[in-house]
């Protein structure tokens, strides 16, 4: 079990990684899929990894509700990207 200080350190590192890398990358991908592109294999693997990490973080985050909105917004962003990319993929096949 983590101490409160350990939890804050782990969450802080996770949030920094989201803010500095994952969210900007996701927003760039969102822009591309909104323009009709699909996801490439690297982007799919990155999203799967981020969702896995977010899932792993959920037990810690439930003790820190101040971060739950960020995670919910990130999940919504990934959902929007995935839905649009899938639609683009289906449209490309027709």
Biotite code that builds the C-alpha atoms (Angstrom):
import biotite.structure as struc

atoms = struc.array([
    struc.Atom([0.000, 0.000, 0.000], chain_id="A", res_id=1, res_name="UNK", atom_name="CA", element="C"),
    struc.Atom([1.250, 3.443, -0.855], chain_id="A", res_id=2, res_name="UNK", atom_name="CA", element="C"),
    struc.Atom([1.568, 6.255, 1.650], chain_id="A", res_id=3, res_name="UNK", atom_name="CA", element="C"),
    struc.Atom([-0.230, 9.492, 0.934], chain_id="A", res_id=4, res_name="UNK", atom_name="CA", element="C"),
    struc.Atom([3.057, 11.094, -0.175], chain_id="A", res_id=5, res_name="UNK", atom_name="CA", element="C"),
    struc.Atom([3.757, 8.160, -2.494], chain_id="A", res_id=6, res_name="UNK", atom_name="CA", element="C"),
    struc.Atom([0.277, 8.435, -3.999], chain_id="A", res_id=7, res_name="UNK", atom_name="CA", element="C"),
    struc.Atom([0.674, 12.156, -4.650], chain_id="A", res_id=8, res_name="UNK", atom_name="CA", element="C"),
    struc.Atom([4.082, 11.582, -6.259], chain_id="A", res_id=9, res_name="UNK", atom_name="CA", element="C"),
    struc.Atom([2.777, 8.838, -8.539], chain_id="A", res_id=10, res_name="UNK", atom_name="CA", element="C"),
    struc.Atom([-0.301, 10.828, -9.502], chain_id="A", res_id=11, res_name="UNK", atom_name="CA", element="C"),
    struc.Atom([1.741, 13.988, -10.076], chain_id="A", res_id=12, res_name="UNK", atom_name="CA", element="C"),
    struc.Atom([4.112, 12.154, -12.429], chain_id="A", res_id=13, res_name="UNK", atom_name="CA", element="C"),
    struc.Atom([1.144, 10.629, -14.276], chain_id="A", res_id=14, res_name="UNK", atom_name="CA", element="C"),
    struc.Atom([-0.624, 13.992, -14.638], chain_id="A", res_id=15, res_name="UNK", atom_name="CA", element="C"),
    struc.Atom([2.569, 15.706, -15.824], chain_id="A", res_id=16, res_name="UNK", atom_name="CA", element="C"),
    struc.Atom([3.024, 13.025, -18.468], chain_id="A", res_id=17, res_name="UNK", atom_name="CA", element="C"),
    struc.Atom([-0.587, 13.535, -19.560], chain_id="A", res_id=18, res_name="UNK", atom_name="CA", element="C"),
    struc.Atom([-0.254, 17.305, -19.757], chain_id="A", res_id=19, res_name="UNK", atom_name="CA", element="C"),
    struc.Atom([3.143, 17.361, -21.463], chain_id="A", res_id=20, res_name="UNK", atom_name="CA", element="C"),
    struc.Atom([2.824, 14.427, -23.851], chain_id="A", res_id=21, res_name="UNK", atom_name="CA", element="C"),
    struc.Atom([-0.407, 12.491, -24.026], chain_id="A", res_id=22, res_name="UNK", atom_name="CA", element="C"),
    struc.Atom([-2.969, 15.274, -24.229], chain_id="A", res_id=23, res_name="UNK", atom_name="CA", element="C"),
    struc.Atom([-1.090, 17.345, -26.857], chain_id="A", res_id=24, res_name="UNK", atom_name="CA", element="C"),
    struc.Atom([-0.537, 14.182, -28.895], chain_id="A", res_id=25, res_name="UNK", atom_name="CA", element="C"),
    struc.Atom([-4.205, 13.196, -28.576], chain_id="A", res_id=26, res_name="UNK", atom_name="CA", element="C"),
    struc.Atom([-5.335, 16.676, -29.630], chain_id="A", res_id=27, res_name="UNK", atom_name="CA", element="C"),
    struc.Atom([-3.118, 16.515, -32.721], chain_id="A", res_id=28, res_name="UNK", atom_name="CA", element="C"),
    struc.Atom([-4.549, 13.101, -33.594], chain_id="A", res_id=29, res_name="UNK", atom_name="CA", element="C"),
    struc.Atom([-8.082, 14.406, -32.991], chain_id="A", res_id=30, res_name="UNK", atom_name="CA", element="C"),
    struc.Atom([-7.477, 17.213, -35.464], chain_id="A", res_id=31, res_name="UNK", atom_name="CA", element="C"),
    struc.Atom([-6.273, 14.713, -38.071], chain_id="A", res_id=32, res_name="UNK", atom_name="CA", element="C"),
    struc.Atom([-9.219, 12.362, -37.646], chain_id="A", res_id=33, res_name="UNK", atom_name="CA", element="C"),
    struc.Atom([-11.627, 15.299, -37.786], chain_id="A", res_id=34, res_name="UNK", atom_name="CA", element="C"),
    struc.Atom([-10.093, 16.011, -41.199], chain_id="A", res_id=35, res_name="UNK", atom_name="CA", element="C"),
    struc.Atom([-10.824, 12.444, -42.318], chain_id="A", res_id=36, res_name="UNK", atom_name="CA", element="C"),
    struc.Atom([-7.686, 10.496, -41.377], chain_id="A", res_id=37, res_name="UNK", atom_name="CA", element="C"),
    struc.Atom([-7.646, 7.164, -39.589], chain_id="A", res_id=38, res_name="UNK", atom_name="CA", element="C"),
    struc.Atom([-5.424, 5.966, -36.766], chain_id="A", res_id=39, res_name="UNK", atom_name="CA", element="C"),
    struc.Atom([-2.147, 4.262, -37.553], chain_id="A", res_id=40, res_name="UNK", atom_name="CA", element="C"),
    struc.Atom([-0.848, 1.274, -35.592], chain_id="A", res_id=41, res_name="UNK", atom_name="CA", element="C"),
    struc.Atom([1.464, 3.385, -33.420], chain_id="A", res_id=42, res_name="UNK", atom_name="CA", element="C"),
    struc.Atom([-1.394, 5.691, -32.416], chain_id="A", res_id=43, res_name="UNK", atom_name="CA", element="C"),
    struc.Atom([-3.620, 2.728, -31.613], chain_id="A", res_id=44, res_name="UNK", atom_name="CA", element="C"),
    struc.Atom([-0.896, 1.184, -29.452], chain_id="A", res_id=45, res_name="UNK", atom_name="CA", element="C"),
    struc.Atom([-0.314, 4.529, -27.701], chain_id="A", res_id=46, res_name="UNK", atom_name="CA", element="C"),
    struc.Atom([-4.017, 4.930, -26.925], chain_id="A", res_id=47, res_name="UNK", atom_name="CA", element="C"),
    struc.Atom([-4.221, 1.364, -25.639], chain_id="A", res_id=48, res_name="UNK", atom_name="CA", element="C"),
    struc.Atom([-1.220, 2.012, -23.400], chain_id="A", res_id=49, res_name="UNK", atom_name="CA", element="C"),
    struc.Atom([-2.682, 5.259, -22.064], chain_id="A", res_id=50, res_name="UNK", atom_name="CA", element="C"),
    struc.Atom([-6.031, 3.637, -21.329], chain_id="A", res_id=51, res_name="UNK", atom_name="CA", element="C"),
    struc.Atom([-4.263, 0.791, -19.566], chain_id="A", res_id=52, res_name="UNK", atom_name="CA", element="C"),
    struc.Atom([-2.232, 3.228, -17.468], chain_id="A", res_id=53, res_name="UNK", atom_name="CA", element="C"),
    struc.Atom([-5.340, 5.244, -16.633], chain_id="A", res_id=54, res_name="UNK", atom_name="CA", element="C"),
    struc.Atom([-7.095, 2.044, -15.578], chain_id="A", res_id=55, res_name="UNK", atom_name="CA", element="C"),
    struc.Atom([-4.134, 1.149, -13.369], chain_id="A", res_id=56, res_name="UNK", atom_name="CA", element="C"),
    struc.Atom([-4.248, 4.612, -11.811], chain_id="A", res_id=57, res_name="UNK", atom_name="CA", element="C"),
    struc.Atom([-7.965, 4.467, -10.976], chain_id="A", res_id=58, res_name="UNK", atom_name="CA", element="C"),
    struc.Atom([-7.531, 2.930, -7.490], chain_id="A", res_id=59, res_name="UNK", atom_name="CA", element="C"),
    struc.Atom([-5.189, 5.782, -6.541], chain_id="A", res_id=60, res_name="UNK", atom_name="CA", element="C"),
    struc.Atom([-7.317, 8.425, -8.207], chain_id="A", res_id=61, res_name="UNK", atom_name="CA", element="C"),
    struc.Atom([-10.470, 7.474, -6.353], chain_id="A", res_id=62, res_name="UNK", atom_name="CA", element="C"),
    struc.Atom([-8.760, 8.784, -3.208], chain_id="A", res_id=63, res_name="UNK", atom_name="CA", element="C"),
    struc.Atom([-8.022, 12.075, -4.994], chain_id="A", res_id=64, res_name="UNK", atom_name="CA", element="C"),
    struc.Atom([-11.202, 13.383, -6.625], chain_id="A", res_id=65, res_name="UNK", atom_name="CA", element="C"),
    struc.Atom([-9.428, 16.549, -7.770], chain_id="A", res_id=66, res_name="UNK", atom_name="CA", element="C"),
    struc.Atom([-7.892, 14.471, -10.587], chain_id="A", res_id=67, res_name="UNK", atom_name="CA", element="C"),
    struc.Atom([-10.977, 12.526, -11.608], chain_id="A", res_id=68, res_name="UNK", atom_name="CA", element="C"),
    struc.Atom([-12.285, 15.275, -13.902], chain_id="A", res_id=69, res_name="UNK", atom_name="CA", element="C"),
    struc.Atom([-9.009, 15.255, -15.847], chain_id="A", res_id=70, res_name="UNK", atom_name="CA", element="C"),
    struc.Atom([-9.200, 11.485, -16.319], chain_id="A", res_id=71, res_name="UNK", atom_name="CA", element="C"),
    struc.Atom([-12.847, 11.661, -17.365], chain_id="A", res_id=72, res_name="UNK", atom_name="CA", element="C"),
    struc.Atom([-12.037, 14.376, -19.907], chain_id="A", res_id=73, res_name="UNK", atom_name="CA", element="C"),
    struc.Atom([-9.121, 12.343, -21.252], chain_id="A", res_id=74, res_name="UNK", atom_name="CA", element="C"),
    struc.Atom([-11.318, 9.251, -21.591], chain_id="A", res_id=75, res_name="UNK", atom_name="CA", element="C"),
    struc.Atom([-13.900, 11.363, -23.423], chain_id="A", res_id=76, res_name="UNK", atom_name="CA", element="C"),
    struc.Atom([-11.201, 12.739, -25.740], chain_id="A", res_id=77, res_name="UNK", atom_name="CA", element="C"),
    struc.Atom([-9.961, 9.230, -26.571], chain_id="A", res_id=78, res_name="UNK", atom_name="CA", element="C"),
    struc.Atom([-13.553, 8.117, -27.117], chain_id="A", res_id=79, res_name="UNK", atom_name="CA", element="C"),
    struc.Atom([-14.195, 10.996, -29.548], chain_id="A", res_id=80, res_name="UNK", atom_name="CA", element="C"),
    struc.Atom([-11.004, 10.197, -31.444], chain_id="A", res_id=81, res_name="UNK", atom_name="CA", element="C"),
    struc.Atom([-11.769, 6.480, -31.594], chain_id="A", res_id=82, res_name="UNK", atom_name="CA", element="C"),
    struc.Atom([-15.338, 6.970, -32.774], chain_id="A", res_id=83, res_name="UNK", atom_name="CA", element="C"),
    struc.Atom([-14.335, 9.424, -35.484], chain_id="A", res_id=84, res_name="UNK", atom_name="CA", element="C"),
    struc.Atom([-11.382, 7.309, -36.632], chain_id="A", res_id=85, res_name="UNK", atom_name="CA", element="C"),
    struc.Atom([-13.633, 4.258, -36.865], chain_id="A", res_id=86, res_name="UNK", atom_name="CA", element="C"),
    struc.Atom([-16.166, 6.201, -38.901], chain_id="A", res_id=87, res_name="UNK", atom_name="CA", element="C"),
    struc.Atom([-13.365, 7.388, -41.186], chain_id="A", res_id=88, res_name="UNK", atom_name="CA", element="C"),
    struc.Atom([-12.120, 3.813, -41.540], chain_id="A", res_id=89, res_name="UNK", atom_name="CA", element="C"),
    struc.Atom([-15.595, 2.562, -42.440], chain_id="A", res_id=90, res_name="UNK", atom_name="CA", element="C"),
    struc.Atom([-16.087, 5.386, -44.933], chain_id="A", res_id=91, res_name="UNK", atom_name="CA", element="C"),
    struc.Atom([-12.719, 4.615, -46.546], chain_id="A", res_id=92, res_name="UNK", atom_name="CA", element="C"),
    struc.Atom([-13.802, 1.018, -47.159], chain_id="A", res_id=93, res_name="UNK", atom_name="CA", element="C"),
    struc.Atom([-17.019, 1.961, -48.965], chain_id="A", res_id=94, res_name="UNK", atom_name="CA", element="C"),
])
